[in-house]
Amino acid sequence: MLVVDADKVKEEDVLMEEAKGTTIQILINRPPAPNFIMRRFRIKPNGYTPLHSHDFEHEVYVLQGVGEVLNNKHRYAIKSGSVIYIPPNEVHQFRNVGEEDLVFLCIIPA
């Protein structure tokens, strides 16, 4: 078993091109978790992740704030309590449209 205080995990800037005001914390990684990685993202007001895709799915749970998640066709409003599934290879972007930090957990395969 692993028990972690998320507030003590190192928070790093997202360095992908075209990201603004976004940080990431790797809360659970390999080892010890063989199957999934749990990450916590924080996006400052008016910040965003880059418009990008991956060859793996994402499961996302919004903890705090309000924002939008975009793909090539739609813009979806998200808020605390929203659950998002992003299939493999779908272009996507998270944007903070509120006045407080947008914070979410993102689970991906290891």
HELIX and SHEET records of a PDB file:
HELIX    1   1 ALA A    6  LYS A    8  5                                   3    
SHEET    1   A 6 GLU A  12  ASP A  13  0                                        
SHEET    2   A 6 LYS A  20  ILE A  28 -1                                        
SHEET    3   A 6 PHE A  36  TYR A  48 -1                                        
SHEET    4   A 6 LEU A 102  PRO A 109 -1                                        
SHEET    5   A 6 HIS A  58  GLN A  64 -1                                        
SHEET    6   A 6 VAL A  83  ILE A  86 -1                                        
SHEET    1   B 3 ARG A  75  LYS A  79  0                                        
SHEET    2   B 3 VAL A  66  LEU A  70 -1                                        
SHEET    3   B 3 GLN A  93  ASN A  96 -1                                        
END                                                                             
